[in-house]
Amino acid sequence: MRIKTMMLAAGALHLSLTAVAGGARADEKTLYEAAKGERAITWYISHYSSELAHDVGSAFTSKYPGVEVNVVRTTAQVAYQRLSQDTNAGNANCDVFSSTDIGHYVALKKKGLLARYVPENAARLSPEFRKHSAEGYYYPTSAGLVLITYNKNLVKEDVPRNWPDLLDPKWSDKIALGHPAFSAYVGTWVIQMRKLYGWDYFEKLERNQPLIGRSINDTATMLNSGERVVAAGPSQTTLQSAARGNPIGIAYPADGSLLMIGPSAIMKNAPHPNAARLFVEFLMSPDYSRLLVKSQGIPLRPDVESPPGLKPLSEIKVIRPTDEEIISGMPEVIEDWRDVFGN
């Protein structure tokens, strides 16, 4: 009888772990027990700064002791290149892949490299984010806005009210931008502006001689220094800088603030599949959204309030190209951008 009981228990455990590894839903306790046996995950991440990425990893381990997060933080293109090199060499290093470039996920899914998993927490995301998934292969785990940012000391009552306001000659030599060849945020913004106003928008914008950096985050540095006074800038970095006492602020364009979605996916050959699933559940949890809010980020959950100084998405006009428009349009706008603004 004792042997039979042990065999039944072992069989139940095998079925439980098989269900988890196969992509079925599992309760948190079962998933955690399986993850503890794997002890760690490796996370390729480009959503955040290194500091915030490590904070996320530490928060996960604090909640789930015994499961460490190996954070590999790079830019989106470098992360994808590294993942491609792993795949070509037959190495399984990455468990969870988090990029800001939606095209990466489309390519990985097409190649059959992503695992399908339906997180319990996916159904609890805010409605704005629930639709940004692909049949269980990737889910939104980060969000940001591209809106009008400005130096509060140098721009008082004439803050631009919409995107065409930046074309006014009064902003000549006063605008800061990033570059679409380096920043997915900027590339997506360019695609959306082209969609709304045609490519003429950028030919007119060039006449105002904007100062162009690489990352969209460079715009905050330009505004802080007073080198430029208005920008197409990111909400999170700008508000983080303002929280440190810098004189910069954000304005919501009447024609729409661009919503950026940063997904995460579990690799099909993940060496720690159960820990990876538990981590993706965490990336959609209230604890994670509260951590984002502390760094001036947008919470993914409706039960977590937005940070001070940032309106909830439900209170502003949000715009975003379709995934198909982003994927097909990115190479085009980078080439056209260089024709107008140079490399």
N, C-alpha and C positions, 0 to 999 in steps of 0.2 A: 504493500500500500504506500509506504514511504517513497519507494523508488518510482511508483506510478505518479505520485503527487509531484515529485521533483521533475519528472519528464513533462508533465502537463504545464508546470510553471515555466520550464525552459522553452516549451513550445509557444506559450503565450508571449514570452519575452521576444522570441524570434519573430513572431507575427507582428508584434508591436513595432519592432525596429524595422522590419521589412516594409510595413506600411509607411513609416516615416521616410525611409530612404526612397520609397517609390513615389513620393510626392503627395500622398494622402494627408489630410489634416490630422493633427495629433494634439492632444491636450498639452498644456505647457509643462506639466510635471513630467510626462512621459518624454517629451522632447528634451527637456533639461537633463534627465537621467541619461539619455542617449548621447547628448552633447558632452557631458562630463567624461564619458568614456573616450571621447576624441580629444579633449583637453584644450583645443585651440582652434582658431580660424585665421586665415590670411585674407586681408581686406585690401583690394586695390581701390583707392579712393581719390577722386579729383574734385569732389563737391566743395571742400572747405580748406581752410588753412591747416597746416600741420598740427597746430595747437588744438584747434577744435576737433580735428579727426582723432587725435589721441584722447581728448576728453570724452568723446563718444565711446571709444574703446574701453576706457577706464570705467565709465558709467555702466557699460554692459557687464564687465567682469565683477563690479561691485554688486550688481543685481544677481548675477549668476556665477558665484565663486567656483573656481576650478576650470573655467573656460576663458582662456586668454585671447586677446585680439592682437594679431601681428599687423600693424598699420603700415601700408606701403602707400605713401601720399606723393602723388606727382600731378602734373597737368593731365588733362583728358587724353590728348594725343599720345603723350609718353606712356600713360597707363595702357592704352590700347596697343601700342607698339610692343610693350613688354608682354602683354597677354598673347599677342600674335606670335612672338618669339617663343613663348612657352609652348603654344600649340604646335608650332612647326617642329619643335624639338621633341615633342611627345612628352613634355613635362606637365604635371598637374600641380601647380603651385597656388593658384588663386582659388579661393572659395566663393567670395562675394565680390562682384565687380560693380563699381559705382562711378559713372561718368556723366558729364554734362552734355555729351553729344549723342542725341537720339539715334543717329546713324550707326553708331557702334552696336547698339542692341539689335537693330534690324539685320545687320550683317552677321552677327553672332547667331541669331535665331535661324537665319537662312542656312547657315552652315551646320546647324544641329548641335551647337555648342552650349546651349543654355538648358538648365533643368527646369521642368515645370513644377511649380509649387503654388498652392493657393493658401496664403497666410490667413489665419483667423482674423488678424487685425485689419486686413485689407478692406473688409466691409464696414469698418468703423472710421475710415478716413473721411475727411470733408468731401462733399459732393464734387467740388472743383477738381479733386485729385483722383477720385475713384475711376473716372473715365480714362485716365492716362495709364493704362496697363495694356498688356498684349497677351491675352489668353493665358494668363498665369505665368508668363515667361519673364516679365520684369514689371516693377512697380515704382511709382514715384516715392522717393525718400528724401527729397530736398526740393525746395522751391524758392524762387527769388523774383524780384521785379526789376525791370529796366524802366526808369522814369526820369524826370528832369531833376537834376541836382544842381545846387548853386552855393556860392559863398555868401553867407548872410550879411557879412560886413560890407560887401561890395555890390550886392544886388538887394535893393530894398522893396520898393512897391511894384517894380516892373518885371517880376518873375514871369518867364514864359508860361502861357496857359495851355498851349498845345504844341505838337511837334513842328508844325510849319512856322511857329513863332521864331524858331531858331534860324530861319532864313532871313530875318530882318537884318539889314546892313548894320544896325546898331550893335550887333553881336560880333562884328568883324574883329578877328584876333582875340576873341574872348571865350571861345568854345573848346571844350575838351572831349575827346572821343577815344575809344579803344579801336582795335584793328580786327576785322572779321577773320583774318588768316590765323590769328592767335587765340581769339576768344570766341567760344560758341555763343556766349551772351550777345556779343556785338554782332556776330554773323546772323543770329536769329532776329535781332532788332533791325538789321539792314533788310532782311527778307520781308519783314512786316511793313517797314516804311515803303519799300518798293511796291508792295501789294496795295497799300493805301493811296500812295501818291505818285507812283511811277518812278523811273530812274532819274527823271528830271529833278527830283527832290535832292539827290546827292550832287548833281551838277551845280545846283544853286547853292547848296551847303558849302561846296568847295570854295565858292567866291568869298566866304567869310573866313577862310584860312584857319580852320580848326587845328588845334595841336593834337596830334594823334600818338597815343602810346601803343602798347601791345594789349595787355589785359585791361578789361573794363575797370578793374580795381585801380588802375593808374589814374583814373579821372579824379578820385578822391584826393590823391597826392597833389595833383595840379590845382585843385580848388583850394586846398589847405594853404598852399604856398602863395596863392593869389596870382599865379601865372596865368590862370584862366578863371572865369567867374561862373560859367554855366556849363552843363554837361549832360550827355545821355549816360546816366550812371546807375550803379546797382544800389538797391535799397539797403541790403544788409551791411555792406562795407561802409556805406555812407553813414548809416545810423551808428555803427560801431565807432567810427571816427568822431561823430558828434558827441557820443557818450563819453569820450575821452577829453572833451572840452574844445574840440575844434569847431570853427564857426561855419559849418556846412549843414545844409538842410535838403529836404526832398519836397517835390511838388508833383501832384498827380495830374498828368495831361488830360484835358477834357476828351481827347480822341482816343485815350486808352493807355494804360500802363501795361507793358509787355510782361507776360507771365512766363517764367523759365521753369522747366521741370527737370530735375535731376533724378533719373531712375537708378535702381539697383537690381541686380540679377544674380542668381546662383548658377555657378558653372556646372555643367553636366558631369565633368570629371572632378568635381570638388573633392579634395582629399578628406574633408571633414564635413560631410553633407548634413548631418543632423545639427551640428553647431552652426552651420551656415543658415539653416532654416530658422533656428532659434534667433540668430542675429537679425535676420530679415524681419521676423516678428517684432523684435525690439525696435527696429527702425520705423515701425508704424505704431509704436506704443505711446501712451501719454507721457511717460518718463522721457522719451526721446524728444517729443515735441516741446516739452518744458525746457529741455536742455538747449534746443534751438532758440527758444524765446530769450533765454539768458544772453545769447550772442546776437540778439536783434534779428533773428531769422523768423521766417513764416512758419507757424505751427501747421502740421498736416492734419491735426485732429480738431473737430468742432468743440470738444470739451476742454480745449486749452486756448486761452486768450492770446491775442497778438501782443507783441511787446509795445511798451509806451512809445508813441510817436509814429506808429505804423497802423494804418487803418486795416480792418479785416477786409479780405477780398470781396466779401458780400457788399461792401459799402463803396466800392470803386468800380470803374469800368476797366475790365481786363481784356486784353487782346493777345492773340497768339496764332501763328501760322499752323497749319496742319502738319503732322509729322512728315507727310509726303512732300509738302512744300519745303520743309526744312532740308530734307535729305537731297532732293533734286536741286534746290536753289542755292545751297551753300557754295558749291564750286563756282557757280555762275557769278554770284555776288562778290566773291573774293577776287575773281579775275576782273570784273567790272570796276570794283573798288580801286584796284591797283592802276587801272587805266586813268581814273579820275584823280586819285590822291597820291599815287606813287606807292612804292613798296613799303 
